[in-house]
Amino acid sequence: MRGLIVGLANDQSLAWGCATTLRAAGAELALTYLNDRAKRFVEPLAQQVGAEMLLPLDVTAPEQMDALFDRVASRWGGLDFLLHSIAFAPKEDLHGRVTDSSADGFASAMDVSCHSLIRLAHRAEPLMQNGGAILTMSFYGSEKVVPGYGIMGPVKAALEASVRYLAAELGPSGIRVNALSTGPVRTRAASGLSHFDALMARAAETAPLHQLVTIEQVGEMGAFLLSDRARFVTGQTIYVDSGYNVVAG
């Protein structure tokens, strides 16, 4: 099984939890890094999981995305899975009210966090001749108002809707598309949210299992959804959050 993981930032990333679990299951991996600054954190991780490829990818740069898939095609000739673990919003829009968000900020957040999945899926489809699996990362703020989550709520809602449409369109080719909605995890991206410590405390207190999920637990579910064992699961948003999403606000 060969797969591309996009969005690995450091060893606290949700993508890292998935990468280690997938590698332990025997998957061959290709990883990306955002820029030279990020590369120094990602390169040791790539070595740790024996990644066959480590390539730059800024999803706003079409030429980098094209170069990435050209390299995957020439090296492997095909692709079994794609993991999309990217989220971004300009700080001033992320920390403000949705009501006050700028058009440019909203568009940027939607482009990087949501439409990038569509662009990646478009390029992955020709490489999944024998079917495949695509997985993205979401959060409960997509369907309920979570204080401090702001503009990312509507963006993640769009991401989950995109998953359903991609699943319907790619299903005839044997390609499954799902979203994994996690509980709050202290990743680099999450650290940019306001009130995040309070959110984590509330989740641990109110979730039925009374504990937070770890990147390792997220990785276990991610690896399952990308494997053939989940071959009849598609178009779904699967929760790994100790049951937090079932508790009334």
Secondary structure, 3 states (H helix, E strand, C coil): CEEEEECCCCCCCHHHHHHHHHHHCCCEEEEEECCHHHHHHHHHHHHHCCCCEEEECCCCCHHHHHHHHHHHHHHHCCCCEEEECCCCCCHHHHCCCHHHCCHHHHHHHHHHHHHHHHHHHHHHHHHCCCCEEEEEEEEHHHCCCCCCCCCHHHHHHHHHHHHHHHHHHHHHHCEEEEEEEECCCCCCCHHHCCCHHHHHHHHHHHCCCCCCCCHHHHHHHHHHHHCHHHCCCCCCEEEECCCHHHCCC
